[in-house]
Amino acid sequence: VKVDPFDLVVFGGTGDLAYRKLFPALFRRFLDGQFSEPTRIIGASRHDYDGEAFRQTIAKALRQYAPEGTKGEAVDDFLRIVDYVSLDIGTDAGWDVLGMKFPENSTPIRAFYLATGPDRFGAISAQLAAYGLITPSSRIIVEKPIGRDAASAAKINDAIGAVFAESQIYRIDHYLGKETVQNLMALRFANALFEPLWNAAHIDHVEITVAEAIGVEGRGAYYESSGALRDMVQNHLLQLLCLVAMEPPASMEADAVRDEKLKVLKALAPIDASNAETLTVRGQYRAGASAAGAVPGYPEEVGNPATEIETFVALKVNVANWRWAGTPFYLRTGKRLPKRVSELIVSFRNVPHSIFGADVKILPTRLVVRLQPDEGIKLWLMLKEPGAGGMRMRHVPLDMNFAKAFKIYAPEAYERLLMDVIRGNATLFMRRDEVEAAWRWIDPIREAWNQSPLEPRFYLAGTWGPASATALVERDGRSWYEET
Ligand code: BG6
């Protein structure tokens, strides 16, 4: 379905995110015929390019990051709608040139994507206002990290909020744009089977794993000021937790969904210096073997032998409300783990009594939602093995693989999210109060770690994190889900 014509200005237009994700995503939507004329995409950054030089860099990026679409005239056709303005965020240089791109009668949907560091969000917003570039139907898109704690997040939100209304602000968490993450809502709220059982009476525990095989990939400077808790847990993992734990919203309307997610964030039992030692594990990878061969440890990678930044986090989280009291959520994420896999596992309570005798071990029903890669859903059930030799039982999955089942192209997160911005649909974006509530829960964990004499535990690259992460769940008589 086509979207209305729009103008999109990408600040940080010559940055990594723009080249690797944003322009390839826009290109794919363009190829799919989703744009209407006269749509324009304007890169903006300090680089002293002219339009033609910038378009050449985009052409190169598309050949690298969206090669499947770059045959024939496609790239040239796309580049016809791409323009560039060289400007300096901190001064007035170039802003009048940007202003001239928007004559009185230009298309009403005007979107500003801030693919820059968060320290620039306030200055860009102020300049947009000063140059009269914001119209009532303008919208602004910002990327994580929104701050590094609750106080800095509030400051950034204040600065953007000084010139944009909350309804004009789209805060991206690209995990919400992933197909299977959206499917979580379909699974829960479009099937009568699960929701009656979706509570502590029937669910024993929930696991959320977001594992990466890569290290910090040249982002050492950013990562040294962040760490896995800020980089992944505050946003992606907590958002996933919210979608699993929230009450059914009355509709898919943005605020209906966001109100429910906010309630979950507010219900998270605090983790602070009093309990961090039992509820959290932080780790840091050391030189080891990855699938790609030998890799250096984190301290060598960032050139800081004394670094205490965590590259792995495991948490036991309690959602202190009526629905979830007594059902822990185990979260873990890390870099340089054995493989890239994001998974959500819902383990149901076991049957109260076995009629099959002591020889038959009955394993609990498990729902596994594989978010990436090989997106799919598995429901593990106990079933009888075929044969006349008695009641031999096995734990086997009902197995649904999205690629096989649908055989259609699944758009990348940014494709979906960018088009949602143009359509004005904010359901998959974070509201200010959500972001700040998430930080308020994260901050005391960070503080507890800062005060603790304990350093992050080491783990070898290519393993599943420190041994204490295994102990975190084994202490409760459970274990992390392992694909069998
Ligand atoms: C980003 C983090 O938000 O998400 C990165 O900053 C991480 O450190 C990335 O690698 C993971 O995203 P995906 O889509 O590859 O799972």
Boltz pocket constraint, residues with backbone or C-beta under 6 A from the ligand:
constraints:
  - pocket:
      binder: B
      contacts: [[A, 174], [A, 212], [A, 231], [A, 232]]
      max_distance: 6.0
